[in-house]
Amino acid sequence: MSLLRPSFGDELFGAGQPLDLDRYYIVSPDNLGHGDSSKPSDGLHAAFPRYDYDDMVEAQYRMLTEGLDVQGLDMIVGTSMGCMHGFVWGENHPGFARRLVPLACNVIEIAGRNRMFRQMIIDGFEQDPAYAGGDYADPADLKTGQAIYANTLVLAGSNPYRMQADAPTRQAAVDQLHSTMERFAAHPADPNDTIYQFDASRNYNPAPRLSEIRVPVLWINSADDFINPPGLGDPEAVAAAMPNARFVLVPATDQTRGHGTHTWPIFWKDDLARFLADNP
């Protein structure tokens, strides 16, 4: 649904825009473990098979080739987890997509602070007394786990410049945090689904095979991304391993959205339009 928000869809899908729906057929699936696709909360709980990113991409590939009889894609645009999936697609199914546009990720193993913040969320739920081995009655009962999940995402998804502008005083910052926590509490995450989602990146590490990705690639990160900070993994140098790749770093301002800059095309759609023009 994030792709249908005005901040995204109204910038890309309209007449004359980079992904004009009169020119392109857009496939936007709920991936394995997410949305309406199969996931732990459907009934198996913690007995659901432990999937990883390779499994998720393979499920999408089979959906396209076996379910929809699609034998190739003009382009894959992926944000955050979808960004990482874009690199997996490029290596596991080379050439299936003619162009790749990964936004907001890195190509190194999920380690360091990135894995730590994911593990905080996983441990927060699994160590909550109400978790009951994954057989809890109501996600909202895991109050400690839900609080850790919400607090962690507030930091991981934030842009410090925008947060300072939005909450320039101590009281404004406290009020904003409490308001955000109330929104999270009104829609508690399913703990098992969330654990599986954040653990699915455990085997991700496309760096050793990047040279196998020979199609044109536009890789975009933002300088205010807590999860993928500038310079981590030396993306500019790593991009050179792909013969047709360009790396773009969106500067941080009090208008960019931290990790979520990937779903605000106003900051990068000109780069996308240039990429499409250069790689028709």
TAURHU-V521020 format. One record per residue. N is the residue number from 1. RES is the residue in one letter. PSI is psi in degrees with one decimal (* if undefined). NEAR is the number of other ideal C-beta (glycine too) atoms within 10 Angstrom. Layout:
((N	RES	PSI	NEAR) (N	RES	PSI	NEAR))
This chain:
((1	M	-23.8	8) (2	S	-28.4	13) (3	L	-14.4	14) (4	L	-4.6	10) (5	R	146.3	12) (6	P	-36.1	7) (7	S	-22.3	13) (8	F	-62.6	19) (9	G	-39.1	17) (10	D	-14.4	13) (11	E	-19.2	20) (12	L	-32.4	19) (13	F	-5.8	18) (14	G	175.7	13) (15	A	128.6	8) (16	G	-0.9	7) (17	Q	168.0	17) (18	P	-36.4	22) (19	L	48.3	22) (20	D	121.7	12) (21	L	-12.8	13) (22	D	-13.2	8) (23	R	-30.6	11) (24	Y	145.5	13) (25	Y	118.4	8) (26	I	127.6	11) (27	V	118.7	12) (28	S	84.6	10) (29	P	153.8	15) (30	D	122.2	12) (31	N	165.1	21) (32	L	128.9	23) (33	G	1.0	23) (34	H	155.2	16) (35	G	-130.0	11) (36	D	3.0	8) (37	S	168.9	15) (38	S	136.9	16) (39	K	165.2	21) (40	P	-38.5	23) (41	S	-6.8	17) (42	D	-17.8	12) (43	G	-31.9	9) (44	L	-17.0	13) (45	H	-131.4	17) (46	A	-1.2	17) (47	A	-0.6	11) (48	F	143.0	19) (49	P	139.8	11) (50	R	101.7	12) (51	Y	160.6	20) (52	D	-174.6	17) (53	Y	-34.9	23) (54	D	-42.2	15) (55	D	-41.5	16) (56	M	-43.1	22) (57	V	-39.3	24) (58	E	-37.0	16) (59	A	-40.7	17) (60	Q	-41.8	21) (61	Y	-44.1	15) (62	R	-36.7	11) (63	M	-43.8	16) (64	L	-50.3	18) (65	T	-41.2	14) (66	E	-34.7	9) (67	G	-37.2	10) (68	L	-1.6	11) (69	D	38.7	7) (70	V	123.4	14) (71	Q	7.5	8) (72	G	155.1	11) (73	L	145.6	16) (74	D	-35.0	12) (75	M	147.7	19) (76	I	121.9	25) (77	V	119.5	23) (78	G	135.8	21) (79	T	137.2	23) (80	S	-112.6	20) (81	M	-39.7	19) (82	G	-28.4	20) (83	C	-48.6	24) (84	M	-38.7	25) (85	H	-33.6	23) (86	G	-42.1	25) (87	F	-36.4	28) (88	V	-43.9	22) (89	W	-47.4	24) (90	G	-31.2	26) (91	E	-39.9	16) (92	N	-25.1	17) (93	H	65.7	18) (94	P	131.0	13) (95	G	-8.8	10) (96	F	-39.7	17) (97	A	132.5	18) (98	R	-25.0	14) (99	R	149.5	18) (100	L	134.9	24) (101	V	85.6	25) (102	P	132.4	29) (103	L	124.7	24) (104	A	64.3	25) (105	C	178.5	30) (106	N	175.5	25) (107	V	13.5	24) (108	I	166.5	18) (109	E	142.3	17) (110	I	96.4	21) (111	A	-163.7	9) (112	G	-142.6	11) (113	R	-32.0	12) (114	N	-48.9	20) (115	R	-36.3	16) (116	M	-43.3	11) (117	F	-32.9	16) (118	R	-42.1	21) (119	Q	-32.4	13) (120	M	-44.0	16) (121	I	-45.6	24) (122	I	-50.4	20) (123	D	-37.0	13) (124	G	-40.0	23) (125	F	-48.8	25) (126	E	-28.4	17) (127	Q	-2.1	12) (128	D	131.5	19) (129	P	-25.1	10) (130	A	-1.5	17) (131	Y	-37.9	20) (132	A	43.6	13) (133	G	19.1	9) (134	G	-0.2	16) (135	D	36.9	10) (136	Y	155.4	20) (137	A	-37.2	8) (138	D	124.1	8) (139	P	-32.1	19) (140	A	-18.1	14) (141	D	-21.2	16) (142	L	70.2	25) (143	K	-40.4	13) (144	T	-46.9	14) (145	G	-42.8	27) (146	Q	-38.0	23) (147	A	-42.4	15) (148	I	-43.2	19) (149	Y	-49.9	23) (150	A	-46.4	20) (151	N	-40.9	17) (152	T	-41.8	17) (153	L	-32.5	16) (154	V	-44.4	15) (155	L	-46.5	13) (156	A	-29.7	18) (157	G	5.5	15) (158	S	157.7	17) (159	N	113.9	24) (160	P	-31.6	13) (161	Y	-43.6	16) (162	R	-40.3	18) (163	M	-37.2	19) (164	Q	-39.8	12) (165	A	-38.5	12) (166	D	-28.9	12) (167	A	73.9	15) (168	P	-5.9	9) (169	T	163.5	8) (170	R	-47.8	8) (171	Q	-37.3	8) (172	A	-38.6	13) (173	A	-44.1	14) (174	V	-44.3	11) (175	D	-41.3	12) (176	Q	-42.8	14) (177	L	-47.4	15) (178	H	-38.3	9) (179	S	-40.7	9) (180	T	-42.2	14) (181	M	-35.6	15) (182	E	-38.5	10) (183	R	-41.0	9) (184	F	-44.2	16) (185	A	-30.2	13) (186	A	-19.6	8) (187	H	72.3	8) (188	P	138.6	18) (189	A	148.5	21) (190	D	121.4	17) (191	P	-45.9	28) (192	N	-45.9	25) (193	D	-42.9	19) (194	T	-42.2	22) (195	I	-47.9	26) (196	Y	-41.9	23) (197	Q	-44.6	23) (198	F	-18.8	21) (199	D	-13.4	19) (200	A	-18.2	24) (201	S	5.1	18) (202	R	-28.6	14) (203	N	4.6	13) (204	Y	128.3	21) (205	N	78.1	16) (206	P	-8.5	24) (207	A	-45.5	14) (208	P	-19.7	11) (209	R	13.8	16) (210	L	-32.4	19) (211	S	-15.6	11) (212	E	-14.7	13) (213	I	104.6	23) (214	R	-8.1	13) (215	V	161.1	20) (216	P	136.5	19) (217	V	130.0	24) (218	L	108.0	24) (219	W	119.3	25) (220	I	124.7	23) (221	N	168.4	26) (222	S	145.6	27) (223	A	-12.8	17) (224	D	17.0	25) (225	D	112.8	28) (226	F	-37.7	16) (227	I	-36.3	19) (228	N	69.9	22) (229	P	154.7	15) (230	P	136.3	14) (231	G	-22.3	10) (232	L	122.2	15) (233	G	1.7	15) (234	D	60.8	11) (235	P	-33.9	21) (236	E	-43.6	14) (237	A	-41.1	9) (238	V	-36.5	18) (239	A	-28.1	16) (240	A	-16.0	13) (241	A	-20.2	15) (242	M	123.6	22) (243	P	-18.4	12) (244	N	39.6	14) (245	A	147.8	21) (246	R	130.7	17) (247	F	133.6	16) (248	V	132.7	19) (249	L	114.7	15) (250	V	124.5	21) (251	P	149.2	10) (252	A	134.3	18) (253	T	-179.6	15) (254	D	8.1	13) (255	Q	-24.3	14) (256	T	168.0	20) (257	R	30.0	19) (258	G	-141.1	22) (259	H	-32.7	22) (260	G	1.3	19) (261	T	-23.8	27) (262	H	-24.6	28) (263	T	20.6	17) (264	W	82.6	18) (265	P	-15.7	23) (266	I	-25.2	13) (267	F	-15.0	18) (268	W	4.2	21) (269	K	-25.6	16) (270	D	-37.7	12) (271	D	-38.5	17) (272	L	-44.6	22) (273	A	-40.8	14) (274	R	-42.1	14) (275	F	-44.0	20) (276	L	-38.7	17) (277	A	-37.8	9) (278	D	-20.4	11) (279	N	67.4	15) (280	P	*	6))
